[in-house]
Amino acid sequence: MIHELRIYHCLPNRLPALLNRFNTVTLKLWDKYGIRQAGFWTTLVGPSNHALYYLVEWESLAEREDKWNRFAVDPDWVAARTASEADGPILERVENMFLQPTAFSAVK
């Protein structure tokens, strides 16, 4: 099992639009493709309150490539992303990394 950590750095005042897009569209489409989220976080105290952090759970990198690529070209996703950015771009940049548990991790 691997986890993908994704950090979406939003432009100022655009985090609410991103959260709304996840809540109303993205997660439903993830269900369609079997993409499993392990949690979402925003910053309560820290250097930036313009970011969304989340983990996606994958059995393998091959599973990630297959499911993520199919999701990325889904016409409903493309339309929803375009509509959510009608007032301007939401993201400044995206970071992602693939994490594997250590031998002593409670999560395997």
Helices and strands as residue ranges (DSSP letters): E 2-10, H 15-21, I 22-26, H 27-33, E 36-42, E 51-58, H 61-72, H 75-84, E 91-99
